[in-house]
């Protein structure tokens, strides 16, 4: 399962019985920063997951949706143009601005900036709820979470290379910045058997 790697701030949304309860950053990969109040102000983050008969089990118990908080390139350029006209210093890049904004103490400042959450993975306490990465991705979209819409299930190395070459051709025209591609074994049980390394 291939996906584009978005250049944003990694964030996990935790829903209990379909209601948003917590949002945390990746932090040091063990302990993240609670940014719930700020993430609740991002307009495309649903405070309640969308009802969907095909994925109703995700509306019961704990459902974690992982993704990236990004600022679209056009919004970043507009914001910097406004700052330049006002004689203020310019922001360096959308990723740093998104990360700095989410860590602000004032949620009203966060609400005033055009941030977007784009999901890429879904986690449940019962792994059998999500047999494949592709199934989880479909569930994310069905539950009302925006995605990159740049995914593809492929077979073999040649199709992986084709996917990556395709991304190379379209990435400049995407709304958000990217910094690579992600290739995962689609079968989640086999994915888990392989284990996780540091890099």
DRENPADREN-278955 format. One record per residue: residue number from 1; residue in three letters; x, y, z of N, C-alpha, C in turn. Coordinates in steps of 0.2 Angstrom, whole numbers, m for minus. Example, Ala and Ser with C-alpha at 12.3 -4.5 7.8 and 13.67 -1.06 7.14 Angstrom:
BEGIN
ATOM  resi  resn    n_u    n_v    n_w   ca_u   ca_v   ca_w    c_u    c_v    c_w
ATOM     1   Ala     66    m28     39     62    m22     39     66    m16     39
ATOM     2   Ser     64    m11     35     68     m5     36     64      0     39
end
This chain:
BEGIN
ATOM  resi  resn    n_u    n_v    n_w   ca_u   ca_v   ca_w    c_u    c_v    c_w
ATOM     1   Unk      4     m6      0      0      0      0      4      6      0
ATOM     2   Unk      4     10     m5      8     16     m6      4     22     m4
ATOM     3   Unk      8     27     m1      5     33      1     10     39      0
ATOM     4   Unk      8     45     m1     12     51     m1     14     52      6
ATOM     5   Unk     20     55      7     22     57     14     21     64     14
ATOM     6   Unk     17     66     18     15     74     19     20     77     24
ATOM     7   Unk     22     83     22     27     87     26     23     91     31
ATOM     8   Unk     21     88     37     17     92     42     19     90     49
ATOM     9   Unk     14     91     53     15     89     60     11     83     62
ATOM    10   Unk     15     78     64     11     71     65      7     72     71
ATOM    11   Unk      1     70     71     m4     70     76     m9     64     76
ATOM    12   Unk    m11     63     82    m16     57     83    m22     60     86
ATOM    13   Unk    m28     58     83    m35     60     85    m38     54     89
ATOM    14   Unk    m39     55     95    m42     49     99    m50     50    100
ATOM    15   Unk    m54     45     97    m61     46     97    m63     40    102
ATOM    16   Unk    m68     42    106    m71     37    111    m79     37    109
ATOM    17   Unk    m81     31    107    m88     30    105    m90     36     99
ATOM    18   Unk    m85     37     95    m86     42     90    m85     49     91
ATOM    19   Unk    m84     51     98    m83     58    100    m75     59    101
ATOM    20   Unk    m73     65     98    m66     67     99    m64     68    106
ATOM    21   Unk    m60     65    109    m58     66    116    m51     69    117
ATOM    22   Unk    m46     67    112    m40     70    113    m36     70    107
ATOM    23   Unk    m31     75    106    m27     75    101    m20     76    104
ATOM    24   Unk    m15     72    101     m8     72    104     m3     72     98
ATOM    25   Unk      2     75     99      8     75     94     12     69     95
ATOM    26   Unk     16     67     90     20     62     91     25     62     97
ATOM    27   Unk     28     69     98     33     70    103     39     66    102
ATOM    28   Unk     42     62    107     48     59    105     46     51    103
ATOM    29   Unk     40     50    101     38     44     99     35     39    105
ATOM    30   Unk     37     42    111     34     38    117     29     43    120
ATOM    31   Unk     31     49    121     27     54    125     25     59    120
ATOM    32   Unk     19     61    119     17     66    114     14     72    119
ATOM    33   Unk     13     77    115     10     83    118      3     84    117
ATOM    34   Unk     m1     85    122     m8     86    122    m10     92    119
ATOM    35   Unk    m13     92    113    m15     98    109    m22     98    107
ATOM    36   Unk    m26     95    112    m33     94    110    m37    101    109
ATOM    37   Unk    m36    106    113    m40    112    113    m38    115    106
ATOM    38   Unk    m32    115    104    m30    118     98    m33    115     92
ATOM    39   Unk    m32    108     92    m34    104     86    m42    104     85
ATOM    40   Unk    m45    105     91    m53    106     90    m55    112     86
ATOM    41   Unk    m50    117     85    m52    123     81    m51    122     74
ATOM    42   Unk    m47    116     72    m46    115     65    m52    113     61
ATOM    43   Unk    m54    117     56    m61    116     54    m63    110     51
ATOM    44   Unk    m58    106     48    m59    100     45    m59     94     50
ATOM    45   Unk    m57     95     56    m57     90     61    m64     89     64
ATOM    46   Unk    m67     83     62    m74     82     65    m74     80     73
ATOM    47   Unk    m78     84     76    m79     83     84    m82     76     85
ATOM    48   Unk    m86     74     80    m89     67     80    m88     64     73
ATOM    49   Unk    m86     57     74    m86     54     67    m92     53     64
ATOM    50   Unk    m92     53     57    m98     52     53   m101     45     54
ATOM    51   Unk   m108     45     55   m111     38     55   m110     35     48
ATOM    52   Unk   m109     28     48   m108     24     42   m109     17     44
ATOM    53   Unk   m114     14     41   m116      7     42   m110      2     41
ATOM    54   Unk   m106      3     36   m101     m1     34    m95     m1     39
ATOM    55   Unk    m94      4     43    m89      5     47    m92      7     54
ATOM    56   Unk    m98      5     56   m101      6     62    m97      4     69
ATOM    57   Unk    m93     m1     68    m89     m3     74    m84      2     76
ATOM    58   Unk    m82      6     71    m77     11     73    m80     17     78
ATOM    59   Unk    m87     17     78    m90     22     82    m91     19     89
ATOM    60   Unk    m89     13     90    m89     10     97    m82      9    100
ATOM    61   Unk    m81     11    106    m75     10    109    m70     16    107
ATOM    62   Unk    m63     14    108    m58     18    106    m56     18     99
ATOM    63   Unk    m55     23     95    m53     23     88    m48     29     88
ATOM    64   Unk    m42     27     86    m36     32     85    m35     33     78
ATOM    65   Unk    m35     39     75    m34     41     68    m27     45     68
ATOM    66   Unk    m22     43     65    m16     46     64    m16     50     58
ATOM    67   Unk    m12     55     58    m12     59     52     m7     65     53
ATOM    68   Unk     m7     70     48     m3     76     48     m7     82     48
ATOM    69   Unk     m5     87     52     m8     93     52     m3     97     47
ATOM    70   Unk     m7    100     42     m3    104     36     m6    110     35
ATOM    71   Unk     m2    115     32     m5    121     29     m4    121     22
ATOM    72   Unk     m9    122     18     m9    122     11     m4    127      8
ATOM    73   Unk     m1    126      3      4    130      0      1    137     m1
ATOM    74   Unk     m5    137     m4     m8    144     m6    m10    148      0
ATOM    75   Unk    m12    144      5    m13    148     12     m7    151     15
ATOM    76   Unk     m2    147     14      5    150     17      7    156     13
ATOM    77   Unk      7    156      7      9    161      3      4    167      4
ATOM    78   Unk     m2    166      5     m7    172      6     m5    175     13
ATOM    79   Unk     m4    171     18     m2    173     25      5    177     25
ATOM    80   Unk     10    175     21     16    178     21     15    185     17
ATOM    81   Unk     11    185     12     10    191      8      7    196     13
ATOM    82   Unk      2    194     17     m1    199     22      4    202     27
ATOM    83   Unk      8    197     29     14    199     34     19    204     31
ATOM    84   Unk     21    202     24     25    207     21     22    214     20
ATOM    85   Unk     16    214     18     13    221     17     12    225     24
ATOM    86   Unk     12    221     29     12    224     36     19    225     39
ATOM    87   Unk     24    224     35     31    225     37     33    220     43
ATOM    88   Unk     30    214     43     32    209     48     36    204     45
ATOM    89   Unk     40    200     49     45    195     46     41    189     43
ATOM    90   Unk     43    186     38     40    181     35     41    174     38
ATOM    91   Unk     36    170     38     37    163     40     41    159     35
ATOM    92   Unk     45    154     38     50    150     34     47    145     29
ATOM    93   Unk     42    141     32     39    136     28     33    134     31
ATOM    94   Unk     28    130     27     22    128     30     22    123     36
ATOM    95   Unk     27    119     35     27    114     41     29    117     48
ATOM    96   Unk     34    121     48     36    124     54     30    129     57
ATOM    97   Unk     27    132     52     21    136     54     16    132     57
ATOM    98   Unk     14    127     54      9    122     57     11    120     63
ATOM    99   Unk     17    117     64     19    115     71     19    120     76
ATOM   100   Unk     22    126     74     22    132     79     15    134     81
ATOM   101   Unk     10    134     76      4    136     78      0    131     82
ATOM   102   Unk      1    125     81     m3    120     86      0    120     93
ATOM   103   Unk      6    123     94      9    123    100      7    130    104
ATOM   104   Unk      4    134    101      2    140    104     m3    139    110
ATOM   105   Unk     m3    144    114     m7    143    120    m14    146    119
ATOM   106   Unk    m15    150    114    m21    153    113    m25    150    107
ATOM   107   Unk    m30    146    109    m34    142    103    m37    147     98
ATOM   108   Unk    m38    153    100    m41    158     95    m36    159     89
ATOM   109   Unk    m30    159     91    m24    161     86    m24    155     81
ATOM   110   Unk    m25    149     84    m25    143     80    m31    143     75
ATOM   111   Unk    m36    144     78    m43    145     74    m42    150     68
ATOM   112   Unk    m38    155     69    m38    160     64    m33    158     58
ATOM   113   Unk    m29    153     59    m24    150     54    m27    144     50
ATOM   114   Unk    m26    144     43    m29    139     39    m26    132     39
ATOM   115   Unk    m27    129     45    m24    122     45    m28    116     43
ATOM   116   Unk    m25    111     41    m30    105     39    m27     99     42
ATOM   117   Unk    m31     94     44    m29     88     46    m30     83     41
ATOM   118   Unk    m25     79     39    m26     74     34    m24     67     37
ATOM   119   Unk    m29     62     37    m27     56     40    m24     51     36
ATOM   120   Unk    m20     46     39    m17     41     35    m17     34     38
ATOM   121   Unk    m19     34     44    m19     27     48    m25     27     53
ATOM   122   Unk    m27     21     55    m32     20     60    m30     15     64
ATOM   123   Unk    m31     15     71    m29     11     76    m34      9     80
ATOM   124   Unk    m35      2     81    m40      0     86    m37     m5     91
ATOM   125   Unk    m40     m6     97    m37    m11    102    m38    m18     99
ATOM   126   Unk    m43    m19     95    m43    m26     92    m41    m25     85
ATOM   127   Unk    m35    m28     84    m32    m28     77    m36    m30     71
ATOM   128   Unk    m40    m35     73    m44    m39     68    m49    m34     65
ATOM   129   Unk    m50    m28     68    m55    m23     65    m53    m20     59
ATOM   130   Unk    m46    m21     58    m43    m17     52    m39    m22     48
ATOM   131   Unk    m41    m27     44    m37    m32     41    m32    m29     36
ATOM   132   Unk    m33    m24     33    m28    m21     28    m27    m14     29
ATOM   133   Unk    m21    m11     27    m20     m4     27    m25      0     23
ATOM   134   Unk    m27     m3     17    m32     m1     12    m39      0     15
ATOM   135   Unk    m41     m5     19    m47     m5     22    m47      0     28
ATOM   136   Unk    m42      1     31    m42      7     36    m42     13     33
ATOM   137   Unk    m39     14     27    m39     20     24    m46     22     21
ATOM   138   Unk    m49     17     19    m56     18     17    m61     20     22
ATOM   139   Unk    m60     17     28    m63     18     34    m62     26     36
ATOM   140   Unk    m56     28     36    m55     35     38    m59     40     34
ATOM   141   Unk    m59     39     27    m63     43     23    m70     43     24
ATOM   142   Unk    m73     37     25    m80     36     26    m82     39     33
ATOM   143   Unk    m78     39     38    m80     42     44    m79     49     45
ATOM   144   Unk    m77     52     39    m77     60     38    m70     63     39
ATOM   145   Unk    m65     59     39    m58     62     40    m55     63     33
ATOM   146   Unk    m53     69     31    m49     71     25    m43     67     24
ATOM   147   Unk    m41     65     18    m35     61     17    m31     64     11
ATOM   148   Unk    m25     62     10    m21     65      4    m24     63     m2
ATOM   149   Unk    m28     57     m3    m31     55     m9    m25     53    m14
ATOM   150   Unk    m20     51    m12    m14     50    m16    m12     42    m15
ATOM   151   Unk    m16     38    m13    m14     31    m11    m16     26    m17
ATOM   152   Unk    m12     21    m16    m13     16    m21    m11      9    m19
ATOM   153   Unk    m15      4    m19    m13     m3    m18     m9     m6    m24
ATOM   154   Unk     m3     m8    m23      1    m11    m29      4    m18    m27
ATOM   155   Unk      6    m21    m33      9    m27    m32     16    m27    m35
ATOM   156   Unk     21    m29    m31     28    m30    m34     32    m23    m34
ATOM   157   Unk     38    m24    m35     43    m18    m35     42    m14    m41
ATOM   158   Unk     40    m17    m47     39    m12    m53     33     m7    m51
ATOM   159   Unk     28    m10    m48     22     m5    m47     24      0    m42
ATOM   160   Unk     28     m2    m37     30      3    m32     34      9    m35
ATOM   161   Unk     39      7    m40     43     12    m43     38     16    m48
ATOM   162   Unk     33     13    m51     29     17    m55     25     22    m51
ATOM   163   Unk     23     20    m45     19     24    m40     24     30    m38
ATOM   164   Unk     30     29    m37     34     34    m35     36     39    m40
ATOM   165   Unk     37     36    m46     38     40    m52     32     45    m53
ATOM   166   Unk     26     42    m53     20     46    m53     20     52    m48
ATOM   167   Unk     22     50    m42     22     56    m37     27     61    m39
ATOM   168   Unk     32     59    m42     37     64    m44     35     69    m49
ATOM   169   Unk     30     67    m53     27     71    m58     22     76    m56
ATOM   170   Unk     18     73    m50     12     77    m48     13     81    m42
ATOM   171   Unk     19     80    m38     20     83    m31     20     90    m31
ATOM   172   Unk     23     94    m36     23    101    m36     16    104    m37
ATOM   173   Unk     11    100    m40      4    103    m41      0    101    m35
ATOM   174   Unk      2     97    m30     m2     96    m24     m3    102    m20
ATOM   175   Unk     m8    102    m16    m10    107    m11     m5    108     m6
ATOM   176   Unk     m2    103     m4      2    103      2      9    101      0
ATOM   177   Unk     14    102      4     21    100      3     22     93      5
ATOM   178   Unk     26     89      2     28     82      3     35     81      4
ATOM   179   Unk     37     76      7     44     74      7     45     67      7
ATOM   180   Unk     42     64      2     43     57      0     37     53     m1
ATOM   181   Unk     38     46     m1     33     41     m1     33     36      4
ATOM   182   Unk     28     33      6     28     28     11     25     22      8
ATOM   183   Unk     29     16      9     27     10      6     26      5     12
ATOM   184   Unk     20      2     13     18     m3     18     16     m9     16
ATOM   185   Unk     17    m15     19     14    m21     18      6    m20     19
ATOM   186   Unk      2    m21     15     m5    m20     15     m8    m24     21
ATOM   187   Unk     m6    m31     21     m9    m35     26     m7    m34     33
ATOM   188   Unk    m11    m31     37     m9    m29     44     m6    m34     48
ATOM   189   Unk     m9    m40     48     m6    m46     52      1    m47     50
ATOM   190   Unk      2    m48     44      9    m49     41     14    m43     43
ATOM   191   Unk     11    m37     42     15    m31     44     17    m31     51
ATOM   192   Unk     12    m33     56     14    m34     63     19    m39     64
ATOM   193   Unk     19    m45     60     24    m50     61     31    m48     60
ATOM   194   Unk     32    m43     55     38    m41     53     42    m37     58
ATOM   195   Unk     38    m34     62     41    m30     68     43    m23     65
ATOM   196   Unk     45    m19     70     47    m12     69     54    m10     71
ATOM   197   Unk     58     m7     67     64     m5     68     65      2     69
ATOM   198   Unk     71      5     71     72     12     72     70     16     67
ATOM   199   Unk     72     14     61     72     18     55     69     14     49
end
